[in-house]
Amino acid sequence: MSILIFILVFYVLLSISLMNLFKKAGKNPIDALIPGKNFYVWTQIIGQPKYWALWLLFPIVNIFIFVGMCVDMVRSFGKYDFWHSALSVIYAPLAFFKIGYGKENYVGPTVILEHEYKDKITDAITKKMNII
């Protein structure tokens, strides 16, 4: 019974902490309070495919998907240090409250930004090889 109470309190705190992050990302903050829709909007903010929200319904897989989404969320707000990622994995509501009430701004969907950066590096390497 106590684990159920812990999970319920965790989910309520997570939803409340997501409100400010949604607001900073230009999304409707009320969406953070709607079960299911909050994870769908969360995938949009971090740049992951929309079906990732469905993976959260499957036991065991949902743990890995949730951890990845937490890390991508803090990275979408420019927090790239190990400790920011570790805090988001250990207790996401605390990390999200710190970002939501801090001076951090939404950088953009981190997954898409990382793919663009990788493409730029690949282009630079191929151009360098063509010059030599």
Contacts in CASP RR format, 6 or more apart in sequence:
PFRMAT RR
TARGET T0000
AUTHOR 0000-0000-0000
METHOD contacts of the structure
MODEL  1
MSILIFILVFYVLLSISLMNLFKKAGKNPIDALIPGKNFYVWTQIIGQPK
YWALWLLFPIVNIFIFVGMCVDMVRSFGKYDFWHSALSVIYAPLAFFKIG
YGKENYVGPTVILEHEYKDKITDAITKKMNII
10 93 0 8 1.000
13 93 0 8 1.000
14 92 0 8 1.000
14 93 0 8 1.000
14 96 0 8 1.000
15 32 0 8 1.000
15 33 0 8 1.000
15 35 0 8 1.000
15 38 0 8 1.000
16 32 0 8 1.000
16 33 0 8 1.000
16 93 0 8 1.000
17 92 0 8 1.000
17 93 0 8 1.000
17 94 0 8 1.000
17 96 0 8 1.000
17 97 0 8 1.000
17 100 0 8 1.000
18 32 0 8 1.000
18 38 0 8 1.000
18 42 0 8 1.000
18 96 0 8 1.000
19 29 0 8 1.000
19 30 0 8 1.000
19 32 0 8 1.000
19 33 0 8 1.000
20 29 0 8 1.000
20 96 0 8 1.000
20 97 0 8 1.000
20 99 0 8 1.000
20 100 0 8 1.000
20 101 0 8 1.000
21 32 0 8 1.000
21 45 0 8 1.000
21 73 0 8 1.000
21 77 0 8 1.000
21 96 0 8 1.000
21 99 0 8 1.000
21 100 0 8 1.000
22 28 0 8 1.000
22 29 0 8 1.000
22 31 0 8 1.000
22 32 0 8 1.000
22 41 0 8 1.000
22 45 0 8 1.000
23 29 0 8 1.000
24 77 0 8 1.000
24 99 0 8 1.000
24 100 0 8 1.000
24 104 0 8 1.000
24 105 0 8 1.000
24 106 0 8 1.000
25 45 0 8 1.000
25 76 0 8 1.000
25 106 0 8 1.000
25 108 0 8 1.000
26 106 0 8 1.000
27 41 0 8 1.000
27 44 0 8 1.000
27 45 0 8 1.000
28 41 0 8 1.000
31 37 0 8 1.000
31 38 0 8 1.000
31 41 0 8 1.000
32 38 0 8 1.000
32 41 0 8 1.000
36 53 0 8 1.000
39 52 0 8 1.000
39 53 0 8 1.000
39 56 0 8 1.000
39 69 0 8 1.000
40 50 0 8 1.000
40 53 0 8 1.000
42 53 0 8 1.000
42 69 0 8 1.000
42 73 0 8 1.000
43 49 0 8 1.000
43 50 0 8 1.000
43 52 0 8 1.000
43 53 0 8 1.000
43 69 0 8 1.000
44 50 0 8 1.000
44 109 0 8 1.000
45 73 0 8 1.000
45 76 0 8 1.000
45 106 0 8 1.000
45 108 0 8 1.000
45 109 0 8 1.000
46 69 0 8 1.000
46 72 0 8 1.000
46 73 0 8 1.000
46 75 0 8 1.000
46 76 0 8 1.000
46 109 0 8 1.000
46 110 0 8 1.000
46 111 0 8 1.000
47 72 0 8 1.000
47 76 0 8 1.000
47 109 0 8 1.000
47 110 0 8 1.000
47 111 0 8 1.000
47 112 0 8 1.000
48 69 0 8 1.000
48 72 0 8 1.000
48 111 0 8 1.000
52 65 0 8 1.000
52 69 0 8 1.000
55 61 0 8 1.000
55 62 0 8 1.000
55 65 0 8 1.000
56 62 0 8 1.000
56 65 0 8 1.000
56 66 0 8 1.000
67 89 0 8 1.000
70 85 0 8 1.000
70 88 0 8 1.000
70 89 0 8 1.000
70 92 0 8 1.000
70 95 0 8 1.000
71 85 0 8 1.000
71 88 0 8 1.000
71 89 0 8 1.000
72 110 0 8 1.000
72 111 0 8 1.000
73 88 0 8 1.000
73 92 0 8 1.000
73 96 0 8 1.000
74 84 0 8 1.000
74 85 0 8 1.000
74 87 0 8 1.000
74 88 0 8 1.000
74 95 0 8 1.000
74 96 0 8 1.000
74 99 0 8 1.000
75 85 0 8 1.000
75 110 0 8 1.000
76 106 0 8 1.000
76 107 0 8 1.000
76 108 0 8 1.000
76 109 0 8 1.000
76 110 0 8 1.000
77 99 0 8 1.000
77 104 0 8 1.000
77 105 0 8 1.000
77 106 0 8 1.000
77 107 0 8 1.000
78 104 0 8 1.000
78 107 0 8 1.000
78 110 0 8 1.000
79 85 0 8 1.000
79 99 0 8 1.000
79 104 0 8 1.000
84 95 0 8 1.000
87 94 0 8 1.000
87 95 0 8 1.000
87 98 0 8 1.000
88 95 0 8 1.000
88 96 0 8 1.000
107 113 0 8 1.000
END
